[in-house]
Amino acid sequence: MAFFQSSITVLQTLVTAIGAGLGLWGAVNLMEGYGNDNPGAKSQGIKQLMAGGGIALIGTTLVPVLAGLF
């Protein structure tokens, strides 16, 4: 059972880190779009930022619920 708890913790960290990375990448694209006045980069940046935030939210809230299933 300790292995399962450990794997849930690793999965939570991994999903949160991927979401944070995507959100950071989106923020960079968003700032680049504002700097160059490029609407395409702004649109892509806000989409990536929101997607990264959603993935990070899933990692922090939904993944720990998996521990309660077993």
C-alpha positions as a Markdown table, in Angstrom:
| # | Residue | x | y | z |
|---|---|---|---|---|
| 1 | Met | 0.0 | 0.0 | 0.0 |
| 2 | Ala | 2.9 | 2.3 | 0.6 |
| 3 | Phe | 4.0 | 1.9 | -3.0 |
| 4 | Phe | 0.6 | 3.0 | -4.2 |
| 5 | Gln | 0.7 | 6.1 | -2.0 |
| 6 | Ser | 4.2 | 6.9 | -3.3 |
| 7 | Ser | 3.0 | 6.5 | -6.9 |
| 8 | Ile | 0.1 | 8.8 | -6.3 |
| 9 | Thr | 2.4 | 11.5 | -4.9 |
| 10 | Val | 4.7 | 11.1 | -7.8 |
| 11 | Leu | 1.8 | 11.3 | -10.3 |
| 12 | Gln | 0.5 | 14.4 | -8.5 |
| 13 | Thr | 3.9 | 16.1 | -8.7 |
| 14 | Leu | 4.4 | 15.2 | -12.3 |
| 15 | Val | 0.9 | 16.4 | -13.5 |
| 16 | Thr | 1.3 | 19.6 | -11.5 |
| 17 | Ala | 4.8 | 20.2 | -13.0 |
| 18 | Ile | 3.6 | 19.7 | -16.5 |
| 19 | Gly | 0.7 | 22.1 | -16.0 |
| 20 | Ala | 3.0 | 24.7 | -14.5 |
| 21 | Gly | 5.4 | 24.4 | -17.3 |
| 22 | Leu | 2.7 | 24.8 | -19.9 |
| 23 | Gly | 1.3 | 27.7 | -18.0 |
| 24 | Leu | 4.7 | 29.4 | -17.9 |
| 25 | Trp | 5.2 | 28.7 | -21.6 |
| 26 | Gly | 1.8 | 30.3 | -22.3 |
| 27 | Ala | 2.7 | 33.4 | -20.2 |
| 28 | Val | 5.9 | 33.8 | -22.2 |
| 29 | Asn | 3.9 | 33.6 | -25.5 |
| 30 | Leu | 1.3 | 36.0 | -24.2 |
| 31 | Met | 4.0 | 38.6 | -23.2 |
| 32 | Glu | 5.7 | 38.1 | -26.6 |
| 33 | Gly | 2.4 | 38.7 | -28.3 |
| 34 | Tyr | 1.8 | 41.9 | -26.4 |
| 35 | Gly | 5.4 | 43.0 | -27.0 |
| 36 | Asn | 5.2 | 42.5 | -30.8 |
| 37 | Asp | 1.5 | 43.4 | -31.0 |
| 38 | Asn | 0.8 | 40.0 | -32.5 |
| 39 | Pro | -2.8 | 38.8 | -32.0 |
| 40 | Gly | -1.9 | 35.2 | -33.0 |
| 41 | Ala | 0.8 | 34.9 | -30.3 |
| 42 | Lys | -1.6 | 36.5 | -27.7 |
| 43 | Ser | -4.3 | 34.0 | -28.5 |
| 44 | Gln | -2.0 | 31.0 | -28.4 |
| 45 | Gly | -0.4 | 32.3 | -25.1 |
| 46 | Ile | -3.7 | 32.8 | -23.3 |
| 47 | Lys | -4.9 | 29.3 | -24.5 |
| 48 | Gln | -1.7 | 27.7 | -23.2 |
| 49 | Leu | -1.8 | 29.7 | -20.0 |
| 50 | Met | -5.4 | 28.5 | -19.3 |
| 51 | Ala | -4.7 | 24.9 | -20.3 |
| 52 | Gly | -1.6 | 24.9 | -18.0 |
| 53 | Gly | -3.7 | 26.2 | -15.1 |
| 54 | Gly | -6.3 | 23.6 | -15.7 |
| 55 | Ile | -3.8 | 20.8 | -15.8 |
| 56 | Ala | -2.1 | 22.0 | -12.6 |
| 57 | Leu | -5.6 | 22.3 | -10.9 |
| 58 | Ile | -6.3 | 18.7 | -11.9 |
| 59 | Gly | -3.0 | 17.6 | -10.5 |
| 60 | Thr | -3.6 | 19.3 | -7.2 |
| 61 | Thr | -7.3 | 18.3 | -6.7 |
| 62 | Leu | -8.2 | 15.3 | -8.8 |
| 63 | Val | -5.1 | 13.1 | -8.5 |
| 64 | Pro | -5.2 | 12.9 | -4.7 |
| 65 | Val | -8.8 | 11.6 | -4.9 |
| 66 | Leu | -7.3 | 8.5 | -6.6 |
| 67 | Ala | -5.8 | 7.6 | -3.2 |
| 68 | Gly | -9.2 | 7.3 | -1.7 |
| 69 | Leu | -10.4 | 4.9 | -4.4 |
| 70 | Phe | -8.5 | 2.0 | -3.1 |
